Amino acid sequence: MTDACGNNFGRVAPKYTRILPFMKLVLASNNSHKLVELRHLLPAGVEALSLADLGYTKPIPEPFDTFRENAFVKAKTIFDFCGLPTLSDDSGICVDALNGGPGVYSARFAGEPSNDVRNNKKLIDSLQGIANRKAHYLAILCFISAQGVQFFEGKCEGTILESPVGSNGFGYDPLFVPDGYAE
């Protein structure tokens, strides 16, 4: 299963392919939208557990300035908590004109508490009068099991619109058009 940008997060490193159809996998996220997307990409036979299924209620800090480090700390925290294979992600939108921002701060771009509408408004305001609207989504997945740690990366190039379009998606989706697609 691939996304609009051709990323195949469902493809798993060969050493894990044989065990995935017979296992439980913890998705280390409280974001309900991400949980739906990740479950959709998993092969049949994988029982995907949420943090709520585990009874894990503590916030997991994302103190780092890179997607990779934040994805790792989330996966490691949950793997250490339950001992089950764990998949986490850290992702965000990176805008050329904002020197790659908001980047790892995408969810909190407009401040706390996180709010998609305010984040989108701040992004539109930040790009007011700027012709270069190139951007990309970057997602880093971290898979931890007893066999070790594996990272996966997906990147989707596109453009930021001047105003939101459509009603599907979440986060910055209403402002982002992948290369090769029309509004």
C-alpha positions in Angstrom: 0.0 0.0 0.0 1.5 3.4 -1.0 0.5 6.9 -0.2 0.0 9.7 -2.8 3.7 10.3 -2.9 4.7 6.7 -3.6 6.0 6.0 -0.1 5.5 2.5 1.0 5.5 2.4 4.8 3.8 -1.0 4.7 6.9 -2.5 3.2 8.9 -4.0 6.0 12.6 -4.8 6.2 13.1 -8.5 5.1 14.2 -9.7 8.5 10.8 -8.7 10.0 8.6 -9.9 7.1 8.2 -13.4 8.4 7.1 -12.4 11.9 4.7 -9.6 11.1 1.6 -11.6 10.2 1.6 -13.4 13.5 2.3 -10.6 16.0 0.9 -7.8 18.1 2.2 -4.4 17.3 1.9 -1.3 19.4 1.3 2.0 17.6 3.0 4.5 19.8 0.7 7.5 19.2 -2.3 9.2 20.8 -3.2 10.8 17.4 -6.4 9.1 16.3 -5.8 10.1 12.7 -2.3 8.6 12.6 -3.6 5.4 14.2 -6.2 5.0 11.4 -3.6 5.7 8.7 -1.0 3.3 10.3 -3.6 0.5 10.8 -4.5 0.8 7.1 -0.9 0.2 6.0 -0.3 -2.9 8.2 -0.5 -6.4 6.7 -3.4 -8.6 7.5 -2.9 -10.6 10.7 -1.1 -7.9 12.6 -3.0 -6.9 15.7 -2.4 -3.2 16.1 -2.7 -2.0 19.7 -3.0 1.7 20.7 -1.5 3.3 23.8 -5.0 3.2 25.3 -5.2 -0.5 24.7 -2.1 -0.8 26.9 -3.4 1.5 29.5 -0.4 3.9 28.9 -1.6 7.4 29.7 1.6 9.4 30.4 2.7 11.9 27.8 5.8 10.9 25.9 8.2 13.9 25.6 9.5 14.9 22.1 12.4 17.0 23.2 14.6 16.6 20.2 15.2 18.8 17.1 15.0 15.8 14.7 12.2 13.6 13.6 14.4 10.5 13.9 15.3 11.2 17.6 11.7 11.9 18.5 10.4 8.8 16.8 13.1 6.7 18.5 12.3 8.1 22.0 8.6 7.4 21.5 9.1 3.8 20.3 11.8 3.1 23.0 9.6 4.4 25.8 6.7 2.2 24.8 8.8 -0.9 24.1 10.4 -0.5 27.5 6.9 -0.2 29.0 5.4 -3.3 27.5 8.1 -5.4 25.7 5.9 -5.7 22.6 7.1 -4.7 19.1 6.4 -1.0 18.8 6.1 1.4 15.8 6.2 5.1 16.3 6.5 8.1 14.0 7.5 11.7 14.0 6.4 13.8 11.1 5.7 17.3 10.0 5.6 19.7 7.2 8.8 21.4 6.1 8.4 24.7 4.1 11.3 25.9 2.0 10.5 29.6 2.6 10.5 29.0 6.4 14.0 27.3 6.3 12.4 23.9 6.8 9.9 25.0 9.4 7.7 24.3 11.1 9.4 20.8 10.8 9.4 18.9 14.1 7.3 21.7 15.6 4.5 21.2 13.1 1.9 20.1 15.6 2.7 23.0 18.0 3.5 25.7 15.3 0.8 28.1 16.7 1.5 27.2 20.3 -0.1 25.0 22.9 -2.6 23.4 23.0 -2.1 22.0 19.5 -4.8 23.1 17.1 -5.0 22.4 13.3 -7.0 25.5 12.5 -4.6 27.8 14.3 -1.5 26.0 12.8 -2.9 26.4 9.3 -3.7 30.1 9.8 -0.2 30.7 11.1 1.3 28.9 8.1 -0.8 31.0 5.7 0.1 34.2 7.5 3.8 33.2 7.5 3.8 32.8 3.8 1.9 36.0 3.0 3.5 37.7 0.0 6.1 34.9 -0.5 6.2 33.3 -4.0 8.1 30.2 -3.1 5.5 27.9 -1.6 7.4 24.6 -2.0 7.2 22.2 0.9 7.4 18.6 1.8 6.0 16.3 4.4 8.6 14.2 6.1 7.8 11.1 8.2 10.2 9.0 10.1 8.9 5.7 11.5 10.8 3.8 14.1 10.2 0.1 14.7 11.6 -1.6 17.8 11.4 -5.2 18.7 13.5 -7.8 20.5 15.4 -8.1 17.2 16.5 -4.5 17.2 15.6 -1.0 15.8 14.7 -0.2 12.2 13.9 3.2 10.7 11.8 4.0 7.7 11.5 7.4 5.9 8.9 8.9 3.7 8.9 12.2 1.9 6.2 13.9 -0.1 7.1 17.0 -2.1 4.4 19.6 -2.9 3.1 23.1 -2.6 1.4 25.2 0.1 -1.9 26.7 -1.0 -3.0 30.2 -0.1 -6.2 29.0 1.6 -7.5 25.6 2.8 -9.3 23.3 0.3 -11.4 20.2 0.9 -12.6 18.6 4.0 -10.6 15.4 4.2 -7.4 14.9 6.0 -6.0 16.6 9.1 -3.2 18.8 10.2 -1.8 20.7 7.2 -3.6 18.5 4.6 -6.1 21.2 3.5 -3.1 23.5 2.6 -0.8 20.9 0.9 -1.0 19.7 -2.7 1.5 16.9 -3.6 3.5 17.4 -6.8 1.6 16.0 -9.7 -1.8 16.7 -8.2 -4.3 19.6 -8.7 -6.0 21.4 -5.8 
